[in-house]
Amino acid sequence: MLAVVLALTAIAAPGVAARVNEHLPGDAPSGYTLAAASSSDIYGFGDAEYFGAPSDQDSTELVVDMASTPSGEGYWTVSEAGVVHTYGDAAHHGDLGHLDLAAPVVAMAPTSTGNGYWLAGADGGVFTFGDATYRGSVAHLRLNEPIVGMAATATGQGYWLVATDGGVFALGDAAFHGSAGGIELNQPIVAMVRHPAGNGYWLVASDGGIFSYGNAPFHGSLGDHPLGEERIVAADIAPDGQGYWMAGNLGSMFAFGSADYLGGLRAGREEPISAMAARPQGDGYWLASAPGTDWLGPPVPANSGSGRRIVYANAAQRVWLIEGDGSVFDSYLVSGRYRDPRPGDYAVFSKSRYAFAGHDGITMDWMVRFAHGRRLAIGFHGIPKYADGRPMQTEDQLGTYRSSGCVRQRLDKAEQLYHWAPVGTPVIVLP
């Protein structure tokens, strides 16, 4: 790894005591430049010591969450297949690697003793290990959106689950303090963090928006700080409950309130960040990177069908073109609409070299239609252009929600998909 130099940028919204830090050229060696790797790596900052990583075991699993031990002298990582790896003084209490899961694992939470942990699936299933107590799940419910995060109560006798639409489910002695389920979110929720006292929680959106409930105080957000192509993927709380960190998929770290900025990464798309955890002492944190992320992007999501197909993951704003033998022909970021179209199986039903929005002279190139919206068809196409030829967004903004319905692509990618996908090609839309 090559050291890079980073500087801190302070931005404070009016009336909010917030400190926002992102990686920029500077003078202090406080981060790394990452190259594509075949396994997940772990990077420590501050007093967060490196104890090992999945790359040491040649694991190709994607780390979706990680957690510190109570002592801060170790950590657990968990993959979407439910495989748990332990480092430092973290003990292994079991995992789901031997099971064929109905949905990928998306989150983990350790018990206060460090002698157990909970794992949560995207379908709301909850799995307990060690001294973690089972207090129910929501796997039996028909969820509007998949689960993306969880947090345990201070007593360990309950936990919360949160879905991408901000819906919160309280189980056991977890008190319901509110949710964002009834709010029209700009970007989906990606993480949940519990207040240390257990009487409130924060929900974190992929654009850095923060929603505070119960006695969880608001210390600022990234609402007035556009992230460009970066998106928030993880968060953790300062031990006094008076601050929090957010981690971006391109390696930026953002600190608010009492949380100290201790460095970040220049990760890029070749090895994006997928998880983070802070030491309970608040003097360090770890970042986990995604494995095998070469120019074809991260691994194809589980439960995304089979055969020659297009896979569109709405939450990730990414498309995969998959050949009949399962190999990835290409993968890239796009700009669609949040939660539209609904997850499901579709197919290409028509194509047009040129298309028109029907208003303001807006045109689209290389239209590939696969779903029906309320008024118009939904398709893949190039970034739309106004009547004067100006694009409606930049290529750097791909990977964020920008569209009012269709899925926008870089022009060369739009042309490529147009020729790659004949009418009838299956399109799998994931949450």
N, C-alpha and C positions, 0 to 999 in steps of 0.2 A: 504494500500500500504506500502511496505517496502522500506526504503531508501537504496540506494546502493552508493558506492563510485566510483567516476569517475576521470580520469586524462586526460590531453590534450596531444595529439601527434601532433607535428608540422612537416609537410612535405612540402617541396617547390620544385617544378619542376625547372630545370635550367632556369634562366632568368625570372622566374615568381614569383612575390611577393604573395605567397599564403599561407594561414594557414588552415590546414586540421585538424579537431578535431573529434575524435571518442571515443565511450565509452570503457574504459579500467579500470581495477582495479586501485584505487588510494587512495587519502586521503581526498578529499573534497566531502561532501554530496551534489551532484548537480543533482541527477536524481532519478528515481523510478524503481522498479522491478514490472512488470505488470503480473497479472494473467488473465486467460480467463474471459471475462465478457459477459453479455447478451445484453449490449447496448454500444454505443460509449461513450467514456470518453474524457475529455479535460484536458490537463496538461499545466500549465503556467510556464515560466522561465523568469528570470530577473524581470522586472517590469510589466510583463504581468500577470494581476490578474485573478484568476478563478472566473467566473461569472455564471457558470452552464454548464451543458452538456446534450446531449440527454438521457443519463442514468437517469437523474433526472425525465424525463417524461416517462421512460420505453419504449422508442422508440427502435425498432429493426432495423431501417433503417441504412444503411452504409453511413457514412459521406464521401463524395467524394471531397468536397472542403469547405474552410472556408475563411472568410475575416474579417479584423479588421474595426471598425468604425473609422472615421477621428480623433476622440479624443483619441483613444486607450483604451477607457473605456468600450468596449463591442465588440461583434463579432457575425457574422452570421455563421451558418453551413447549408449546403444543402446536401440532400441525392440523390442517383441515381434516386429515384422516383420524385425528384423535390420538396420535402418537405423542407421548410426553417424554422429553429428555430432561435430565437433571444435571446441574453444574454447581460446583462449590459445595455448600452444606445442604443443598436441596435434596430431599429424599424422594425416591420413586415409590408411589403408592398404588400404581396401576395405571392403565390407559385403555384406549379403545382400538388399538392397532390390529387386534385379532378379529374385529367385527366388521360386517358389511353394513355401514351406516346408511340410514335413510336420507340423511342430510349432512353436509359437512359441519365439522366443529368450527365455531366462530369465536369463542371466548373461554377464558378460564379465570377462576378466582380462588386464591389459597385461603385456608382457614387461618385464624389468628395465631394458632400454635405452630403452624408450618408443618403439621403432621397430616395434612390432607388437602384436597382441592376439589372444586366443582368444575365440570366442563359443560358448556352449553352448545347445542346444535342450532343451525339456522331454522329448523322447524320447531324450535322451542323445547326440544328434549333436554333434560338435565341429567347428568351422570355424576355420581359421587364416589370419592376414593379416600381412603384413610379415615380420619375423624370428621370428614364433611358429612353433614346430615342432610338427607333427602327431604325436601319440603314441597315436592310437587313439581309439575312442569306444565307447559301449555301446548305440548305436542298433539294433544287431542283436539285442539281448537283449529278452526279454519282461519289462519292469520291473513290479514290484509297484506302484510309485508314481512319479510324474513327477520328473524332475530339477528342482531349484530353485536350485542354487548351484554354483560352481566356484572353485578356487584353484590357482594355478600354483606349482610348486616353486621354490626359490631359484635353481636352475641353469637353469630354463627348459626342462628336458628332460623334463618330466612335469607332470601335474596331477591333481587330485582332482575328482570330481563327487559331489554329495550329493543324495539324493531326499527328498521330504517325510516319509517314514517314518524318516529317519535313516540309511538305507543309504548307505555310502560306497564309491566305486569309485576305485581307484588305478591310474593309467596312466603309462607311461614310467618315470622314476626316482622317482615318487611312492611313498613307503612307506606301507603300510596300518598305521595306529596304532589302529584300532578304529572302531566305529560304534554308532549307536543303533538299528540295524535290528531287534534282538531285544528292544527295550524297548517297553512299552506307554506311548506318549507321551500326555501330557495334551493337547498341541497340536502341530501339525505343525512340522517344521523349515522355516525360511524362508531361511537364509543359512549360509554357511561362511566362516571367516576363517582364514588360514594364519599360524602363528607366524613372525616375521621370519627366524628361523634355518632354517626349513623342516623342522623335526623334530617337528612337531605341528600340531594345528588345533583350532579350536572350532566346534561346531555350535550354532546359535541357533534357538530355537523361537519361535513367534508370541506366546507368553505371556511371553517374556523368559527362559525357561529356558536355561541354558548347559551344554553338555556338552564337557568338555576331554579331549583325547587326546594321547598322546605327551608331549612336553615343554611343551605349552601349559598354563600355570598357570591355575587357577581363581581369579578375582578377585571373584566374586559374581554374583548373578543377580537376576531379579525374581520368583523363585518365591514369596516371601512378601510381594509387593507387587502386589495385584490391579490390573489395568489398566482395569477397567471395559469400555467399548466399544472402547478402543484396542487395537491389536495391533502387534507389532514386525514391521517389513517389511525392515529392512536393518541391517548392522553393519559395523564396521571396527576395526582394531587400532591401538593406540598404537605408535609406532616402536620403543620398547624392548621390546615384547612383554609389558609388565607392566600392561597395562590395555586396555580396549576400550570402544567406544561402541555403543549400540543406538538406532535411530531408530524411532519409532512412526508409524503412518499418520495420526494426528491432530497430528503435529508435535512431540511430546515427544522430548527427547533425554535419554539415560541414560548416565552416565559411571561407569566402574569402574576401580579401581586407579590407574595413572598417567595415565589419560585425563582431560583437563580438560573440564569443562562450559563451553561457550562460547556458549550460547544455543540457543533453539528457536523453534518456530513455533506459532501458534494456527491450525492449518489447518482443522480441522473436516471434515465429510463433503463439503463443497462443493468442496474442492481438496485431497484427501489426499496425503500424502507417499508416493512409490513407490520411491525409491532414495536412497542417500547415498554419499559418498566422503570420506575424510580426507586432508589433505595429508601427505606422507611425513615432514614435519618435526614433525607432531603438534600444530601450533599453530593449526589451523583445519579446518573441514569444510564440505562443501556438502550441501544437501538438494535433491532434485528432486521437484516436485509432479506430480500426474496432470492431464491436460488434459480440458477439456469435462465436468467432473464437476458437473453441475447436480443438481437434485433427483432426476433419473432415475438418478443414480449413474454409475460409470465405464463406459467403452464395453463393449458386449457382447463376451465373449471370442471369439477366433478358434476355428474348428472346432467351433462349437456348433449345427450343424444349420441348417435353413432352414424357412421357413413359420411359421405361427402355432404358438407353442410356449412352454413354460416352460423356462428354463435355470437350473439350480441348480449353482453353483460351490462345492464343499465346502470347499476351502481358504480361499476368500474369505468363506464363510458369507453369500452373497448370492444373491438370486433376481432374474431378469429375466422380465417378461411381454412377449412379443414378438408383434406383430401380423403378419398375413400379408404385408404390404408391407415388413417388416423394421424398422418403427418400434418404439420401445420404449414400451409402454403404461405400465409402471411398473418400478421396481427398488428393492430395499430389503434391509436386513440381516435375517438369520434366525439361529436357533440350532438346529443339528442335531447329529449325532454324527460324530466324526472318522472319515473313510474309510467311511462307511455312509450309503446303500447304495453299492455299487461303481459306478464310472463306467460309463455306458452309456446306451442309449436305452430309455425307459420310456413309459408312457402312463397317463393317469387311467382307473381301472377302476371306481371307486365313490365316492360322496360321502354324507356324513351331516351333518345340521345339528348333532347332538350325538353325542359318542362317549365311551366309558368305557374307562379303562385296565384295569379288571378287578381292581383292588386299591386299598385305602386311600381309596376314594371319589373318586379323581382323575377329573376330567372334562375334555373338550376340546371347543371349539366349532369349527364350520365345517371338518370333516374332509374332505380331498380325498386319497384313496388312490391311489398310483401304483406301489408296489413291494411285494414280499413279503419280510418279514424271517424270522428263524429260527422265531419263534412267532406274531408278529402282523404285520399289514400296516403298511407305512410310508407316511405321508402328510403333507401340509401341514395345519396347524391352528393355532388360536390358542394363546397361552401357557396351559399346563394349570393347573387350579386344584385345590387340595386340597378335601376335603369341606366345610371351613368357609369356602370361597370365596377363600382366600388364593392369589395367583398363585405359581407355582413359581419364577419369576425375574422380574426387573424388565425393562422395555423397554430400559433403558440397557445391559443385558447382552446384547442381541441383537447378533450379529456374533461371538459366542464360542460354543464348543461347550458345550452344556448338556444336550442331550437324550440319552436312552438309545436312540433309534432314529428317531423322527419329526422333522419339521422345524417348529419353532415360529415363529410370526409374531405381530406386533402384531395385536390383535383386529380392527381395521378393515381391515388388509391381508388377514387370513384370510378375512373376509367377502367382500372384493373378489375374491380369487382364486377363492373358491367359486362366485361368480356368473360370473366371467370364463371359467373353464375347464370346459367340458362334458366328460362322459365321452368318452374317446377322444383328448383333447388330448395331444399328445406332450410328454414331459418328458425333457430332456437333462441328465443328471448328469455334471458335470465333476469332475476330481480337485480 
